[in-house]
Amino acid sequence: MSEARTPMEEHLKIIQEKHDNLPKIMRNAGIDCWIIFARETSTTPDSSMQFVVGGDVVLSSAFIFALQSDKSLKKVALVANFDAEAMRKKRIWDEVIGYEKGIKSHLKEKLSEINPHKIGLNYSIDDYSADGLTHGMFLQLQETIPDYRNKFTSARKIVNAIRSNKSQTEIDLIRKACEITMEINRDITKQLRLGQNELEIQQMFHTEVEKRGLGFSWQKMGNPAVDVSPKEFGHVLPQSNNVTVKNCTLHNDFGILYHGYGSDLQRMWYFGAKEDVSDELRHAMDTVVHGIRLGADAIKPGIPGFEVDKIVREYQIFRGYDEFKHGLGHQVGIMAHDGGGGLFPLWERYRDLPKMNIEVGQVYTLEPSLRTKNYGSVSLEEMVVVTEAGCKFLVPPAEDFIYIY
């Protein structure tokens, strides 16, 4: 039995939780009508559909969420006739319209009833997770409802909130994914020996994932990343010529999918006793552990992500290391890299994402890394959920290497 995909009953519960929050989200975004416009979503998916629609469609479809004068939400699914019954069975829509010859007249009629001031569409220059409307479908929408073109605006704020601000059900699933990840790490620890190469070790992880019926929160061939020192970390596949030896380190970057929600955690092993660790490695590990604690202590709702990144980045430089060449942390949800704002530096490549405020219910990683002179890189990765008071770790954070001797 697969444990990777979200069971339908659980999925519909999450969708209803998202629908319940939509009126407030749309008001905060200043958008009174949100339209998801999509087709053949098994080939070209709009990821926001997973959170508020559930399932795929074939021909051009419009999912309309419209704020009413009484602050309630009108929810309409306008789909091809052969997709209509599946939508009705979900019982999440106020109205399901199944068209036969074309969508145009139905969409015009429905928008005439709603009379929206602003129509949010899923496009974004900065955030890929809010950029689900294809260019072709955007052109089709302009052609279908030309009288509303001047009301189009980006729905990024809506999509960000729907995807980033996790419901309690989602948080529970992510926590469970993290707990299973650590369970597998513990099982692998019992199997680690001197003389094993990176490919062998990765296969051990794959075996544990597959026998549990789980999925991978990013591409399997690079999940987990497995690095035997002094190899530098990066998106480099495991190598058969890198073998564990006495006093080496082993690093993994590992994430699984449980009921559709993911984990992304890093741990490090040392092949020797704790007293054998060199001063260089001890200083590096202590720096990473304390950096993560500083980052967790700095997280507060309402502050931009770059402020948290800056604190940890400056601490690492103070400790005598170069700054890490990546953001401190990203959001995690249905994938390891789940879009939205992040704990990123103010670099061009991150555009305005570092300036987005941290919000309650978001799940972030904390993953500083540093390079040593003789042992390659040292890194850990934790996951936290943002609370009203700050944040909480989803599993107990690492405080040291895991020792193999």
C-alpha positions in Angstrom: 0.0 0.0 0.0 1.4 3.4 -1.0 1.9 5.9 1.9 3.2 8.6 -0.5 -0.1 10.0 -1.7 -2.7 11.8 0.3 -5.8 9.6 0.9 -8.9 11.2 -0.7 -10.7 11.7 2.6 -7.7 13.5 4.1 -7.2 15.5 0.9 -10.8 16.8 0.9 -10.4 17.7 4.6 -7.3 19.8 3.7 -9.2 21.4 0.7 -12.1 22.4 3.0 -9.7 23.9 5.5 -8.2 26.0 2.7 -11.7 27.0 1.5 -12.6 28.1 5.0 -9.6 30.5 5.1 -10.0 31.9 1.6 -12.4 34.8 2.4 -9.9 36.3 4.8 -7.0 35.6 2.5 -8.7 37.3 -0.5 -9.7 40.3 1.6 -6.1 40.7 2.7 -5.0 40.5 -0.9 -7.5 43.1 -2.0 -8.9 40.7 -4.6 -12.7 39.8 -4.7 -12.5 37.2 -7.5 -9.9 34.5 -8.0 -10.0 32.3 -11.1 -7.9 29.2 -11.7 -7.9 28.7 -15.5 -6.4 25.4 -16.6 -6.6 22.5 -19.0 -5.0 19.0 -19.4 -3.6 19.4 -15.9 -2.1 15.9 -15.8 0.4 17.3 -18.4 0.6 21.0 -17.4 -0.5 21.2 -13.8 -1.3 24.3 -11.8 -0.1 23.3 -8.4 -2.6 25.6 -6.6 -5.3 23.1 -7.7 -4.0 20.6 -5.3 -5.0 22.8 -2.4 -8.4 24.1 -3.5 -9.7 21.8 -6.3 -8.2 18.3 -6.0 -7.8 16.2 -9.1 -7.2 16.9 -12.8 -9.3 18.3 -15.6 -9.1 17.7 -19.4 -10.5 20.6 -21.4 -10.4 24.3 -20.4 -11.8 24.8 -16.9 -12.4 27.8 -14.7 -12.6 27.5 -10.9 -14.1 30.7 -9.6 -13.9 31.9 -6.0 -15.9 35.1 -5.5 -16.3 37.2 -2.3 -20.0 38.1 -1.7 -21.3 41.3 -0.1 -22.1 39.4 3.1 -18.4 38.3 3.2 -19.2 34.7 2.3 -17.5 32.9 -0.6 -19.2 31.8 -3.8 -17.4 28.7 -5.3 -18.1 27.7 -8.9 -16.5 24.9 -10.9 -16.9 25.5 -14.7 -15.7 22.3 -16.4 -16.3 20.1 -19.5 -19.3 17.9 -19.1 -17.2 14.7 -18.6 -15.4 16.3 -15.6 -18.5 17.7 -14.0 -19.7 14.6 -12.1 -16.3 14.1 -10.4 -16.4 17.7 -9.2 -20.0 17.3 -7.8 -19.0 14.2 -5.9 -16.4 16.2 -3.9 -19.2 18.3 -2.4 -16.9 21.3 -2.1 -18.6 23.6 -4.7 -21.6 25.7 -4.5 -22.2 25.2 -8.2 -20.8 22.9 -10.8 -21.4 23.7 -14.5 -20.6 21.1 -17.1 -20.4 22.7 -20.5 -20.6 20.8 -23.8 -19.6 23.0 -26.8 -17.5 25.6 -25.1 -16.7 27.5 -22.0 -17.0 31.1 -23.3 -20.7 31.9 -22.8 -20.8 30.2 -19.4 -17.8 32.1 -18.1 -19.1 35.4 -19.4 -22.5 34.8 -17.8 -21.0 33.8 -14.5 -18.7 36.9 -14.3 -21.6 39.1 -15.3 -23.4 37.8 -12.2 -20.4 38.3 -9.9 -19.4 41.7 -11.3 -15.8 41.5 -9.9 -13.6 44.5 -9.2 -10.4 42.6 -9.4 -9.7 39.2 -10.9 -6.7 37.4 -9.5 -4.9 35.0 -11.9 -2.1 32.6 -11.2 0.9 34.4 -12.6 4.0 35.7 -10.9 7.4 37.0 -12.0 9.0 36.1 -8.6 7.4 33.0 -7.3 7.2 29.8 -9.4 4.6 28.3 -7.1 2.1 31.1 -8.0 2.9 31.0 -11.7 0.6 28.1 -12.7 -1.4 29.9 -15.5 0.3 29.0 -18.8 0.9 31.8 -21.3 -1.4 30.1 -23.8 -4.2 29.9 -21.3 -3.7 33.5 -20.4 -4.1 34.5 -24.0 -7.2 32.3 -24.2 -8.7 34.0 -21.2 -8.0 37.4 -22.7 -9.8 36.3 -25.8 -12.7 34.7 -23.9 -13.5 37.6 -21.6 -12.0 40.7 -23.2 -14.2 43.1 -21.3 -12.5 42.0 -18.0 -8.8 42.3 -19.1 -8.2 45.6 -17.2 -9.3 43.8 -14.0 -6.7 41.1 -14.2 -4.0 41.1 -11.5 -1.6 38.6 -10.0 -3.1 36.2 -7.4 0.4 35.6 -5.9 -0.7 36.7 -2.4 -3.6 34.4 -2.5 -1.6 31.4 -3.8 1.2 32.1 -1.3 -1.2 32.1 1.6 -3.1 29.0 0.5 0.1 27.1 0.0 2.4 28.5 2.6 0.2 28.9 5.7 -0.3 25.3 6.6 -3.5 24.0 8.2 -3.2 21.8 11.3 -3.8 18.7 9.2 -0.9 19.7 6.9 1.4 20.4 9.8 0.6 17.0 11.4 1.5 15.3 8.1 4.7 17.2 7.7 5.7 16.4 11.3 5.0 12.7 10.6 7.1 12.8 7.4 10.0 14.3 9.5 9.6 11.6 12.2 9.7 8.9 9.6 12.8 10.5 8.0 14.6 10.3 11.4 13.4 6.8 11.9 15.0 5.8 8.6 18.2 7.7 9.6 18.3 5.6 12.8 17.8 2.4 10.9 20.5 3.2 8.5 22.9 4.2 11.3 22.8 0.5 12.4 23.8 -0.6 8.9 26.7 1.8 8.4 30.2 0.3 8.2 33.7 1.3 7.0 34.3 0.6 3.4 30.8 1.4 2.1 30.6 3.7 -0.9 28.1 6.5 -1.5 26.0 4.6 -4.0 25.7 1.7 -1.6 24.6 3.9 1.2 22.1 5.7 -1.0 20.6 2.4 -2.0 20.2 1.5 1.6 18.0 4.6 2.1 16.0 3.8 -1.1 15.3 0.3 0.3 14.0 1.7 3.6 11.8 4.3 1.8 10.4 1.8 -0.6 9.6 -1.0 1.9 7.5 1.6 3.8 5.6 2.6 0.6 6.8 6.2 0.9 7.7 8.7 -1.8 10.7 11.1 -2.3 10.3 14.8 -1.8 12.6 15.5 -4.7 14.1 13.5 -7.5 15.0 10.0 -6.4 18.5 9.8 -8.0 19.7 12.7 -5.8 17.7 11.8 -2.7 19.3 11.4 -0.4 22.4 13.3 -1.3 25.2 11.2 0.2 28.7 12.8 0.7 31.7 11.2 2.2 34.4 13.7 3.3 36.4 15.5 2.0 34.0 15.7 -0.9 32.3 19.1 -1.1 28.5 19.2 -0.9 26.3 20.2 -3.8 23.8 18.7 -6.2 26.3 16.0 -7.1 25.1 12.4 -7.4 26.6 9.7 -5.1 29.9 8.3 -6.4 31.1 4.7 -6.2 34.7 5.7 -5.6 34.0 7.7 -2.4 34.2 5.2 0.5 33.8 5.5 4.2 37.1 5.3 6.1 38.2 5.8 9.7 37.8 9.5 10.9 35.8 10.5 7.8 32.4 12.2 7.9 29.2 11.2 6.1 26.6 13.7 5.2 23.1 13.2 3.9 20.3 15.5 2.6 17.2 13.4 2.8 13.4 14.0 2.3 10.4 11.7 2.0 6.8 12.1 1.1 4.2 10.8 3.5 0.5 11.3 2.5 1.5 13.9 0.0 3.6 16.0 2.3 7.4 16.2 2.6 10.5 16.4 4.7 13.9 17.9 4.1 16.5 17.1 6.8 20.3 16.9 6.9 22.4 14.8 9.3 26.1 14.0 9.6 27.9 10.9 10.8 31.5 10.6 12.1 33.3 7.3 11.7 35.1 7.2 15.0 34.6 8.0 18.7 33.6 11.5 19.9 37.0 12.0 21.4 38.6 11.4 18.0 37.0 14.4 16.4 39.6 17.0 15.5 39.4 20.6 16.8 38.7 21.8 13.3 35.7 19.6 12.9 34.4 20.3 16.5 34.6 24.0 15.8 32.7 23.6 12.5 29.9 21.4 14.0 29.5 23.7 17.0 29.2 26.7 14.6 26.5 25.0 12.5 24.5 23.8 15.6 24.6 27.3 17.2 23.8 29.0 13.9 20.6 26.9 13.6 19.6 27.9 17.2 20.2 31.5 16.4 18.0 31.3 13.3 15.2 29.5 15.2 15.4 32.1 17.9 15.1 34.9 15.3 12.1 33.7 13.5 9.0 35.7 14.4 5.7 36.3 12.5 5.8 39.7 10.6 9.5 40.0 10.0 11.0 39.6 6.5 12.9 36.4 5.9 16.2 38.1 5.0 16.6 39.4 8.6 16.8 35.8 9.9 19.3 34.8 7.1 21.4 37.9 8.0 21.8 36.9 11.6 23.1 33.4 10.9 25.2 34.5 8.0 27.0 37.2 10.1 27.5 34.8 12.9 29.2 32.3 10.6 31.5 35.0 9.3 32.3 36.0 12.9 33.3 32.4 13.6 35.9 32.7 10.9 34.2 31.0 7.9 33.1 32.3 4.5 29.3 32.9 4.2 27.3 30.1 2.9 26.5 30.4 -0.9 22.7 29.8 -0.6 19.7 30.9 1.4 19.5 29.9 5.1 16.1 28.2 4.6 13.1 27.6 2.3 9.6 26.5 2.7 8.5 22.9 2.8 5.1 21.4 2.0 4.0 19.1 -0.8 7.6 19.3 -2.1 10.9 19.9 -0.4 11.2 23.3 -2.1 7.6 24.6 -1.9 7.9 28.1 -3.2 6.8 31.4 -1.5 9.1 33.6 0.6 12.2 32.3 2.2 15.0 32.9 4.7 17.1 34.3 1.8 19.7 37.0 1.5 19.0 40.1 -0.6 20.6 38.7 -3.7 19.4 39.3 -7.3 18.6 35.6 -7.8 15.9 35.6 -5.1 14.2 38.7 -6.5 11.7 40.0 -3.8 11.2 36.7 -2.0 13.5 37.6 0.9 11.4 40.6 1.6 8.2 38.6 2.2 7.1 38.5 5.8 7.2 35.3 7.8 3.7 34.1 8.8 2.1 31.7 11.3 1.7 28.2 9.9 4.6 28.4 7.5 7.2 25.6 7.6 10.9 26.5 7.0 14.2 24.8 6.9 17.3 26.1 8.6 20.4 24.8 6.8 23.6 26.8 7.2 26.7 25.1 5.7 30.4 25.9 5.9 33.7 24.6 4.4 36.6 23.3 6.4 40.2 23.1 5.3 40.7 19.4 5.7 37.2 17.8 5.9 35.1 19.3 3.2 31.7 20.8 4.1 29.8 20.6 7.4 26.1 21.1 7.4 22.9 20.2 9.1 19.3 21.0 8.2 16.3 21.3 10.5 12.6 22.1 9.9 10.5 24.4 12.0 6.9 25.5 12.0 6.1 29.2 12.7 3.9 29.9 15.7 2.5 33.1 17.2 5.4 33.2 19.6 8.2 32.2 17.2 8.7 28.7 15.9 8.9 25.1 17.0 11.2 22.3 15.7 9.2 19.5 14.0 11.7 16.9 15.3 14.5 17.4 17.9 17.4 19.2 16.3 20.8 17.6 15.9 23.4 18.7 18.4 26.4 16.8 17.1 27.6 14.1 14.7 26.1 10.6 14.9 29.1 8.4 15.8 29.9 5.1 14.1 32.6 3.1 15.9 
